[in-house]
């Protein structure tokens, strides 16, 4: 094992790798709680129960997708990078695809499956980098920041801090409400832990907030800590229902936009994470990432597997940097993280009682981290500022990641043409322009 993962060459040992793997797991374990609540739309009270995803099945799918994806990364790419369903992408899945577009969760999983398959093909044939390079860096940065604002808004809404207001659309909620106070406690606690540099601050904050909720009677006390693994049957193989029984749903502009959005966001999320973790671990060579193709294949294949299991897009996690900071340098740390995800399957009785006010701080803090790219956008150039601004602002205002991306991608070629910079517009951007024009005409 030491030889396979090149311990001696990278100056590491079992102790450092195990500590790194555990640290990464603790830093991202919040997804085990957050993902089932998000995909089942637990915070949306008037959503029909028969249209919701089964939270137990999603929990199992989340843990399995994370474990399998992380193991593929470990043994194929040999990197200390863990994978799991992405936070921004699960929000897009639930709040845009299901709520706004009105698609069924089975259709949404089919969109995830298609995006993963396309991702695999593009990776195998080396087209991925060409498509990424065709999209201007400012729009890439704007998408990340916009998703950050979007999930922060969702977190504030789930916490009851932001509520509907007939006069102003949104307003401040009842800060004396018990659940809202619990969420505020969690936000403050998590910010304190993050500021102090605690490893696994988000997860620890959620656990302490849950315990506080139990003490004051806002959260049910679980009858047991360890229990039987929930059935994955309600979601397992769901994409094939659309493929074989509702084929007409596949060939629509709506499905095309969903697939492209999953694909687009996962593209840049993965690329950014790989570079960030590799840089921190000192794995970059001549400004290039060794075994990059294998790492990208691990990510894309994990998305395919996750969709079949029953969860939204599985992607590389930036929280892996916490494990690297703790000493991880090889894929053995990812093996440890994967094992912990598998063991977590038996703790559903504890995780199953956690409510939206507990997960709200995680969304808000992750949102804070995601908007850090704003300073890298050249706001002094108006032709750049306009599409970037609309991409960012329209995501939370329309409650849709796809809408934000669409409006930004429509404005970009327009403002660049008006500025006389038409030579700088890649042909791919014109394709996106017409796709999103059709999206707004025929879907919204």
CORCOR-V487731 format. One record per residue. N is the residue number from 1. RES is the residue in one letter. PHI is phi in whole degrees, -180 to 180 (* if undefined). Layout:
n | res | phi
N | RES | PHI
N | RES | PHI
This chain:
n | res | phi
1 | X | *
2 | X | -61
3 | X | -70
4 | X | -62
5 | X | -91
6 | X | 58
7 | X | -59
8 | X | -65
9 | X | -64
10 | X | -98
11 | X | 64
12 | X | -129
13 | X | -152
14 | X | -60
15 | X | -61
16 | X | -64
17 | X | -68
18 | X | -66
19 | X | -61
20 | X | -63
21 | X | -65
22 | X | -66
23 | X | -61
24 | X | -61
25 | X | -60
26 | X | -63
27 | X | -73
28 | X | -120
29 | X | -64
30 | X | -59
31 | X | -66
32 | X | -64
33 | X | -91
34 | X | -69
35 | X | -64
36 | X | -61
37 | X | -67
38 | X | -70
39 | X | -69
40 | X | -87
41 | X | 53
42 | X | -64
43 | X | -82
44 | X | -97
45 | X | -72
46 | X | -95
47 | X | -84
48 | X | -58
49 | X | -62
50 | X | -69
51 | X | -99
52 | X | -82
53 | X | -76
54 | X | -73
55 | X | -65
56 | X | -64
57 | X | -66
58 | X | -65
59 | X | -59
60 | X | -65
61 | X | -61
62 | X | -62
63 | X | -65
64 | X | -68
65 | X | -62
66 | X | -64
67 | X | -66
68 | X | -66
69 | X | -61
70 | X | -68
71 | X | -66
72 | X | -63
73 | X | -61
74 | X | -64
75 | X | -89
76 | X | -89
77 | X | -96
78 | X | 63
79 | X | -104
80 | X | -81
81 | X | -121
82 | X | -101
83 | X | -123
84 | X | -169
85 | X | -55
86 | X | -75
87 | X | -68
88 | X | -64
89 | X | -74
90 | X | -72
91 | X | -68
92 | X | -62
93 | X | -56
94 | X | -80
95 | X | -89
96 | X | -100
97 | X | -68
98 | X | -81
99 | X | -77
100 | X | -80
101 | X | -84
102 | X | 74
103 | X | -79
104 | X | -77
105 | X | -68
106 | X | -66
107 | X | -65
108 | X | -62
109 | X | -65
110 | X | -64
111 | X | -61
112 | X | -63
113 | X | -60
114 | X | -61
115 | X | -62
116 | X | -66
117 | X | -64
118 | X | -62
119 | X | -60
120 | X | -62
121 | X | -63
122 | X | -63
123 | X | -69
124 | X | -63
125 | X | -99
126 | X | 74
127 | X | -84
128 | X | -58
129 | X | -63
130 | X | -65
131 | X | -69
132 | X | -61
133 | X | -67
134 | X | -73
135 | X | -93
136 | X | -59
137 | X | -60
138 | X | -63
139 | X | -73
140 | X | -62
141 | X | -65
142 | X | -66
143 | X | -62
144 | X | -61
145 | X | -67
146 | X | -63
147 | X | -64
148 | X | -59
149 | X | -65
150 | X | -64
151 | X | -72
152 | X | -66
153 | X | -62
154 | X | -63
155 | X | -61
156 | X | -65
157 | X | -69
158 | X | -63
159 | X | -78
160 | X | 82
161 | X | -78
162 | X | -112
163 | X | -135
164 | X | -63
165 | X | -143
166 | X | -62
167 | X | -84
168 | X | -123
169 | X | 73
170 | X | -130
171 | X | -160
172 | X | -77
173 | X | -80
174 | X | -81
175 | X | -76
176 | X | -96
177 | X | -66
178 | X | -59
179 | X | -66
180 | X | -67
181 | X | -63
182 | X | -64
183 | X | -64
184 | X | -62
185 | X | -57
186 | X | -64
187 | X | -63
188 | X | -61
189 | X | -62
190 | X | -65
191 | X | -63
192 | X | -62
193 | X | -64
194 | X | -65
195 | X | -64
196 | X | -80
197 | X | 79
198 | X | -69
199 | X | -74
200 | X | 70
201 | X | -59
202 | X | -65
203 | X | -66
204 | X | -62
205 | X | -60
206 | X | -67
207 | X | -65
208 | X | -65
209 | X | -64
210 | X | -63
211 | X | -62
212 | X | -64
213 | X | -63
214 | X | -67
215 | X | -64
216 | X | -100
217 | X | 82
218 | X | -89
219 | X | -128
220 | X | -66
221 | X | -83
222 | X | -65
223 | X | -73
224 | X | -153
225 | X | -91
226 | X | -111
227 | X | -151
228 | X | -67
229 | X | -71
230 | X | -59
231 | X | -75
232 | X | -94
233 | X | -54
234 | X | -60
235 | X | -115
236 | X | -61
237 | X | 73
238 | X | -57
239 | X | -58
240 | X | -71
241 | X | -64
242 | X | -71
243 | X | -62
244 | X | -103
245 | X | -117
246 | X | -134
247 | X | -59
248 | X | -63
249 | X | -73
250 | X | -80
251 | X | -102
252 | X | -133
253 | X | -63
254 | X | -59
255 | X | -66
256 | X | -60
257 | X | -65
258 | X | -62
259 | X | -63
260 | X | -63
261 | X | -68
262 | X | -56
263 | X | -65
264 | X | -62
265 | X | -66
266 | X | -65
267 | X | -50
268 | X | -81
269 | X | -62
270 | X | -67
271 | X | -60
272 | X | -63
273 | X | -67
274 | X | -59
275 | X | -65
276 | X | -63
277 | X | -68
278 | X | -63
279 | X | -63
280 | X | -64
281 | X | -85
282 | X | 72
283 | X | -96
284 | X | -73
285 | X | -127
286 | X | 55
287 | X | 63
288 | X | -125
289 | X | -97
290 | X | -61
291 | X | 58
292 | X | -60
293 | X | -61
294 | X | -68
295 | X | -64
296 | X | -68
297 | X | -66
298 | X | -61
299 | X | -65
300 | X | -69
301 | X | -67
302 | X | -66
303 | X | -65
304 | X | -62
305 | X | -63
306 | X | -61
307 | X | -64
308 | X | -70
309 | X | -70
310 | X | 122
311 | X | -143
312 | X | -71
313 | X | -50
314 | X | -93
315 | X | -144
316 | X | -68
317 | X | -105
318 | X | -65
319 | X | -62
320 | X | -61
321 | X | -63
322 | X | -65
323 | X | -67
324 | X | -64
325 | X | -63
326 | X | -87
327 | X | 126
328 | X | -65
329 | X | -137
330 | X | -132
331 | X | -69
332 | X | -64
333 | X | -63
334 | X | -67
335 | X | -61
336 | X | -62
337 | X | -60
338 | X | -63
339 | X | -61
340 | X | -66
341 | X | -64
342 | X | -67
343 | X | -66
344 | X | -66
345 | X | -58
346 | X | -86
347 | X | -108
348 | X | -60
349 | X | -55
350 | X | -78
351 | X | -69
352 | X | -70
353 | X | -93
354 | X | -74
355 | X | -110
356 | X | -58
357 | X | -58
358 | X | -78
359 | X | -85
360 | X | -56
361 | X | -59
362 | X | -63
363 | X | -62
364 | X | -66
365 | X | -69
366 | X | -62
367 | X | -61
368 | X | -59
369 | X | -67
370 | X | -75
371 | X | -84
372 | X | -66
373 | X | -80
374 | X | -58
375 | X | -72
376 | X | -91
377 | X | -88
378 | X | -81
379 | X | -73
380 | X | -75
381 | X | -94
382 | X | -62
383 | X | -67
384 | X | -92
385 | X | -62
386 | X | -63
387 | X | -63
388 | X | -65
389 | X | -62
390 | X | -66
391 | X | -60
392 | X | -71
393 | X | -74
394 | X | -76
395 | X | -64
396 | X | -71
397 | X | -72
398 | X | -100
399 | X | 59
400 | X | -153
401 | X | -67
402 | X | -62
403 | X | -65
404 | X | -61
405 | X | -63
406 | X | -61
407 | X | -65
408 | X | -63
409 | X | -74
410 | X | -78
411 | X | -70
412 | X | -59
413 | X | -64
414 | X | -66
415 | X | -68
416 | X | -68
417 | X | -65
418 | X | -64
419 | X | -83
420 | X | 84
421 | X | -104
422 | X | -63
423 | X | -67
424 | X | -88
425 | X | -88
426 | X | -73
427 | X | -53
428 | X | -61
429 | X | -68
430 | X | -69
431 | X | -63
432 | X | -61
433 | X | -57
434 | X | -72
435 | X | -62
436 | X | -76
437 | X | -62
438 | X | -63
439 | X | -60
440 | X | -73
441 | X | -76
442 | X | -101
443 | X | -112
444 | X | -96
